Amino acid sequence: MAELLKAKCKQGTLVITDTAIIVELSGFGQTFKSETLMRSAFVDLDAKKPALLATINLTFHGQGGKVIHADWIKPEDAKQVVALLTGRE
């Protein structure tokens, strides 16, 4: 499982690998648990810029209605995520 991208987010850390999308939930310097969506089950990605913030909120949609959120991503990291998962920039 090769790590392609790692970015800080409100929830902890967003990790994109060649096989999975992972949001490691953390606080106080410790990882408590993680949410994982296999890339084979990935269906769609929403990227939205909240008003008054200089960050991007990403919502990953999977088969069966599974949803994972990664909020407050830096715009340059969000652009890389979109390019990796959708092939668009």
JOGILIN-V41357 format. One record per backbone hydrogen bond with DSSP energy under -1.0 kcal/mol. NH is the residue of the N-H (numbers start at 0). CO is the residue of the C=O. Records with the same first field share a line. If there is no record, write none. Layout:
# JOGILIN-V41357
NH: CO ; CO
This chain:
# JOGILIN-V41357
3: 15
4: 15
6: 13
8: 11
9: 70
12: 23
13: 6
14: 21
15: 4
16: 19
17: 1
20: 36
21: 14
22: 34
23: 12
24: 32
25: 10
26: 29
29: 26
31: 24
32: 24
34: 22
36: 20
38: 18
40: 37
42: 60
43: 60
45: 58
47: 56
52: 49
55: 72
56: 47
57: 69
58: 45
59: 67
60: 43
61: 65
62: 40
64: 61
67: 59
69: 57
72: 55
77: 73
78: 74
79: 75
80: 76
81: 77
82: 78
83: 79
84: 80
85: 81
86: 82
